[in-house]
Amino acid sequence: MSSTAVEPRGWFKALLHVNGWLVYIFFYAPIILLVVFSFSASRNVGVWGGFTFEWYGEFWDSQATRDSLWNSVQIAVLSTLISVVLGTMAALALERFTFRGHRVFDALLYLPIIIPDVTMAVMLLLFFAQFFDVINAVFGTDLRKGFSSIVLSHIAFNISFVSVVVRARIAGMESRLEEAAMDLYATRWQAFRYVTVPQILPGILGGGLLAMTLSLDDVVITQFVTGPGWTTLPVYVFGLIRKGVTPLINAVSVVMLLGSVTLVALSILADRARSVGDT
Amino acid sequence: MTTPAVELKGITKRFGAVVAVDSIDLEIADGEFFAMLGPSGCGKTTTLRMVAGLDFPTEGSLKIFGDEVGTLPPNKRPVNTVFQNYALFPHMTVLQNVAFGLKMQGVDKSAAASQAREMIELVQLGGLEDRKSSQMSGGQQQRVALARALVNHPKVLLLDEPLGALDLKLRQEMQGELKRLQRELGISFVFVTHDQEEALTMSDRIAVMHEGQLLQVGSPEEIYEHPVNRFVADFIGQTNLLEGTIEDSATVCLANGVRVKATSSYSTGAKVALSLRPERAHLSMRGDGASDGSSIDGVIERMTYLGNARVYSVRLDWMEVEVREENRPGAALYEPGTEISIHWDPGAVWVVADS
């Protein structure tokens, strides 16, 4: 028996090659087009009118785009920080301890990943409509639709994603390491600080970058729960399309694309750091 | 009486409905090399973990040098553990691993480093301080794990299957090394193993466990020569267990009616098994030896050649036994089918309860 896979031959092999190329074209042609036309001087999207940086300039000059970008960044950073802490705690609880309702909690934590965005958006909208007044009355807070509701919504779905990523990392970590630390006179907190955290850090970083990407990209949920003055960049772009597509959208999209690619690249690097640390 | 290093009284550990350790009484003296031996799942590791503080007993009293430690967390106990598969911290260097315990105890950084370096020398890993633990071989990781535990000067060192992951040659080398370290440091080493040979060669005393029960505690000789029951006789070394009944204090009537001499204190009529070690039995052609109460007839079934010995499987009336003949020049050869007698020196057999 040969250990290598059966090598395809002749026309079959050629078809496989074509298939591969088609997939790549399908994936990347729109992205390439987007990037190319973001430098097009023509006002009509899809018509090449010579090279220009005009749209990027307009993007930067427009108060509305700059504001929405800044909104997006603030929301992404804050919701990521909070969901990383909560998601990691949930992951630790589920992976290291058994308690009443463990399975229910486990299943519920996956829900935000599974249910459609629109459903989640409507749920959250209802929730904020019903309960912000109550919460504000009870706790004396000043929650209103806008920044707080968007951040809370993003935390709500990001906790799930963070905890899934961190859990995978904890599951791969030997639980005896914590025991070994405590055997070597570490308190529970010290064992966590000096052994658990460094071990699961790549997972926390990866989960955080994923959360940030999701927060920066979200349109549906954000659009439902946003309030006056809190338009995020993707929501803004979506709004622009309704007024008619201009190459400005292309430029904004390229900026967002760059941001996403950077975050994904960083999370891959974090992932690589983890495998290097293991071998 | 000096205070025992470790003292267990009525220690029981239950996990839900499962009784992992069933009311154990045990004393381990200071400076002793002590083995806890048994098949997997017998409760030996759970017992060790309770001494370390990684599990807490459900019932009973656990003392270390006279101090009750039953529910103290592991970081409050003067013991350290060498874990199965070592559990070295992968993100730390060898030096950081070894210095970890000192750091946690608040030892000043440079003092901790120099003590750790000394200990790394002692386990013969000098020069490898800055390696990551994942870059070390199994044997080296074992030494790092030892150094990491010993640098804290524990009053008792606990070792959980310390040599299990090593290949045979390295294992033998480390056995010698562990004995040397234990003699030099003069503290008790308590180690858990399922390998009876390892337990016999290394320990001052052995505790044999089975299904959560402590069956027997004694020196390797006591355990090998005078096992308390069938299980211990069978688990330690190899043996043939010939069922029979006690006829009087000096005679056992075997299952086929043959009477053999064997002293025991079991009452008449008690069901027992006669333990006859393969290396203590000898073969001769039938009729050559006198029937003196230290022999039984059988037929050669097959022979296994081991190089330094031949092991004969001999069919008796109701069972098969093994006899080991050393491969000396001129040693007699018996073909399968040969009618022979197995005989032994009086006192070579041992009676155990058949339960």
Boltz contact constraints between the chains, C-beta under 6 A:
constraints:
  - contact:
      token1: [A, 176]
      token2: [B, 83]
      max_distance: 6.0
  - contact:
      token1: [A, 176]
      token2: [B, 87]
      max_distance: 6.0
  - contact:
      token1: [A, 177]
      token2: [B, 87]
      max_distance: 6.0
  - contact:
      token1: [A, 179]
      token2: [B, 54]
      max_distance: 6.0
  - contact:
      token1: [A, 180]
      token2: [B, 83]
      max_distance: 6.0
  - contact:
      token1: [A, 180]
      token2: [B, 87]
      max_distance: 6.0
  - contact:
      token1: [A, 182]
      token2: [B, 74]
      max_distance: 6.0
  - contact:
      token1: [A, 182]
      token2: [B, 75]
      max_distance: 6.0
  - contact:
      token1: [A, 183]
      token2: [B, 52]
      max_distance: 6.0
  - contact:
      token1: [A, 183]
      token2: [B, 74]
      max_distance: 6.0
  - contact:
      token1: [A, 183]
      token2: [B, 81]
      max_distance: 6.0
  - contact:
      token1: [A, 184]
      token2: [B, 100]
      max_distance: 6.0
  - contact:
      token1: [A, 184]
      token2: [B, 101]
      max_distance: 6.0
  - contact:
      token1: [A, 184]
      token2: [B, 104]
      max_distance: 6.0
  - contact:
      token1: [A, 185]
      token2: [B, 75]
      max_distance: 6.0
  - contact:
      token1: [A, 185]
      token2: [B, 101]
      max_distance: 6.0
  - contact:
      token1: [A, 185]
      token2: [B, 104]
      max_distance: 6.0
  - contact:
      token1: [A, 185]
      token2: [B, 105]
      max_distance: 6.0
  - contact:
      token1: [A, 186]
      token2: [B, 75]
      max_distance: 6.0
  - contact:
      token1: [A, 186]
      token2: [B, 104]
      max_distance: 6.0
  - contact:
      token1: [A, 190]
      token2: [B, 104]
      max_distance: 6.0
  - contact:
      token1: [A, 195]
      token2: [B, 89]
      max_distance: 6.0
  - contact:
      token1: [A, 198]
      token2: [B, 91]
      max_distance: 6.0
  - contact:
      token1: [A, 277]
      token2: [B, 91]
      max_distance: 6.0
